[in-house]
Amino acid sequence: MHSQVEFVGNFYVIPLLVSVTILVISMTFGLYLVLTFSIFIGITQEPILFTVYCLYSLIPCLRLYVLAEGAQKTVKKMSAISGKLEKIQVSEESESWTCFEQKQFSLAVANFAKPEGYDAAGFFQLNRKLIPTIIGALVTYLIVLLTFKLSDSTTQEIMKKF
């Protein structure tokens, strides 16, 4: 059973990593569009386009939240199952088990012990703690992008004057 759980975990590692990476890139690009649009074009000139850009950046944020929340709920369920398994292990019924049943039960307990959430190839754990980390990195990256964009537009304005 442990090898089956490990196989399933390894099977979903790369799609999970790719999915979260695509969501973060989409969030970054969407927020960059919203910020540059509001700074350089103005919200009042094209309100429909601004709304589309906002939705474009909001959808990946919601998808990432749903992924993290689902992973967090899975961890809670696994913790509850782990507690129930420990109660079964100390019950009187466990004394009458065969050697094979005891090994199978030990494997089940090991699979549910200390659930940490979904692991994305060792890069990060998918849980609620990931969201503030991504937001911090996203804000930092957007500040750098906007700084370059503002300096580029300032340089172009100076070149037009001369």
C-alpha positions as CSV (number, residue, x, y, z in Angstrom):
1,M,0.0,0.0,0.0
2,H,2.8,2.4,0.8
3,S,4.3,1.9,-2.7
4,Q,0.9,2.6,-4.2
5,V,0.6,5.9,-2.3
6,E,4.1,6.8,-3.2
7,F,3.3,6.1,-6.9
8,V,0.2,8.2,-6.9
9,G,2.2,11.0,-5.1
10,N,4.9,10.9,-7.7
11,F,2.4,10.8,-10.5
12,Y,0.9,14.1,-9.5
13,V,4.0,15.9,-8.5
14,I,4.9,17.3,-12.0
15,P,1.4,18.4,-12.9
16,L,1.0,20.1,-9.6
17,L,4.3,21.9,-10.0
18,V,3.4,23.0,-13.6
19,S,-0.1,24.1,-12.6
20,V,1.1,26.3,-9.7
21,T,3.9,27.7,-11.9
22,I,1.4,28.6,-14.6
23,L,-1.0,30.2,-12.1
24,V,1.8,32.3,-10.6
25,I,2.9,33.5,-14.1
26,S,-0.7,34.3,-15.1
27,M,-1.2,36.2,-11.8
28,T,2.0,38.2,-12.4
29,F,1.2,39.0,-16.0
30,G,-2.4,39.9,-15.2
31,L,-1.5,42.2,-12.3
32,Y,1.2,43.8,-14.5
33,L,-1.4,44.5,-17.2
34,V,-3.8,46.0,-14.6
35,L,-1.1,48.2,-13.1
36,T,0.4,49.4,-16.3
37,F,-3.1,50.0,-17.8
38,S,-4.2,52.0,-14.8
39,I,-1.0,54.1,-14.7
40,F,-0.5,54.8,-18.4
41,I,-3.9,54.7,-20.0
42,G,-6.3,55.4,-17.2
43,I,-9.2,53.5,-15.9
44,T,-11.8,56.0,-17.0
45,Q,-10.8,55.9,-20.7
46,E,-11.3,52.1,-21.2
47,P,-13.4,50.8,-18.3
48,I,-14.4,47.6,-20.1
49,L,-10.8,46.7,-21.0
50,F,-9.7,47.4,-17.5
51,T,-12.4,45.1,-16.1
52,V,-11.3,42.3,-18.5
53,Y,-7.7,42.7,-17.3
54,C,-8.9,42.6,-13.6
55,L,-10.8,39.4,-14.3
56,Y,-7.8,38.0,-16.1
57,S,-5.6,38.5,-13.0
58,L,-8.4,37.4,-10.6
59,I,-9.1,34.0,-12.0
60,P,-5.6,32.5,-11.4
61,C,-5.7,33.9,-7.9
62,L,-8.9,32.1,-7.2
63,R,-7.7,28.9,-8.7
64,L,-4.5,29.0,-6.6
65,Y,-6.7,29.6,-3.5
66,V,-8.9,26.7,-4.3
67,L,-5.9,24.4,-4.7
68,A,-4.3,25.5,-1.4
69,E,-7.6,25.3,0.4
70,G,-8.2,21.8,-0.9
71,A,-4.7,20.7,0.1
72,Q,-5.3,22.2,3.6
73,K,-8.6,20.3,4.0
74,T,-6.9,17.1,2.9
75,V,-4.3,17.6,5.5
76,K,-7.0,18.0,8.2
77,K,-8.8,14.9,7.0
78,M,-5.5,12.9,7.1
79,S,-4.8,14.1,10.6
80,A,-8.3,13.0,11.7
81,I,-7.8,9.6,10.1
82,S,-4.4,9.4,11.8
83,G,-6.0,10.0,15.2
84,K,-8.6,7.3,14.5
85,L,-5.9,4.9,13.5
86,E,-4.0,5.5,16.7
87,K,-7.2,4.7,18.7
88,I,-7.7,1.5,16.8
89,Q,-4.1,0.5,17.4
90,V,-4.4,0.7,21.1
91,S,-7.8,-1.0,21.2
92,E,-8.2,-4.6,22.4
93,E,-9.1,-5.9,19.0
94,S,-5.6,-5.2,17.6
95,E,-4.2,-7.9,19.9
96,S,-6.0,-10.6,17.9
97,W,-4.6,-9.6,14.5
98,T,-2.3,-11.8,12.5
99,C,1.2,-10.7,11.6
100,F,0.1,-9.7,8.1
101,E,-2.8,-7.5,9.4
102,Q,-0.4,-5.8,11.8
103,K,2.1,-5.1,9.0
104,Q,-0.7,-3.7,6.8
105,F,-2.0,-1.6,9.7
106,S,1.5,-0.3,10.4
107,L,1.8,0.8,6.8
108,A,-1.5,2.6,7.0
109,V,-0.5,4.4,10.1
110,A,2.9,5.4,8.5
111,N,1.0,6.7,5.4
112,F,-1.2,9.0,7.5
113,A,1.5,10.1,10.1
114,K,2.3,13.8,10.1
115,P,0.6,14.9,6.9
116,E,2.2,18.0,5.5
117,G,0.2,18.6,2.4
118,Y,1.0,18.1,-1.2
119,D,4.7,18.3,-2.1
120,A,5.5,19.8,-5.5
121,A,8.8,17.9,-6.3
122,G,10.4,19.2,-3.1
123,F,10.1,22.8,-4.1
124,F,7.2,23.8,-1.8
125,Q,4.3,22.4,0.1
126,L,0.9,23.3,-1.3
127,N,-1.0,24.7,1.7
128,R,-2.3,28.0,3.0
129,K,1.3,29.1,3.9
130,L,2.1,29.2,0.2
131,I,-0.3,32.0,-0.6
132,P,1.5,34.8,1.4
133,T,4.8,33.6,0.0
134,I,3.5,33.9,-3.5
135,I,2.0,37.3,-2.8
136,G,5.3,38.6,-1.4
137,A,7.2,37.3,-4.4
138,L,4.6,38.7,-6.8
139,V,4.6,42.2,-5.2
140,T,8.4,42.3,-5.3
141,Y,8.5,41.2,-9.0
142,L,5.8,43.7,-9.9
143,I,7.7,46.5,-8.2
144,V,10.8,45.6,-10.3
145,L,8.7,45.4,-13.5
146,L,7.0,48.7,-12.9
147,T,10.3,50.4,-12.0
148,F,11.7,49.3,-15.4
149,K,8.5,50.3,-17.2
150,L,8.5,53.8,-15.5
151,S,12.2,54.4,-16.2
152,D,11.6,53.3,-19.8
153,S,8.7,55.7,-20.3
154,T,10.6,58.5,-18.6
155,T,13.6,57.9,-20.9
156,Q,11.3,58.0,-24.0
157,E,9.7,61.3,-22.8
158,I,13.2,62.8,-22.3
159,M,14.3,61.7,-25.8
160,K,11.1,63.2,-27.4
161,K,12.0,66.6,-25.8
162,F,15.4,66.6,-27.4
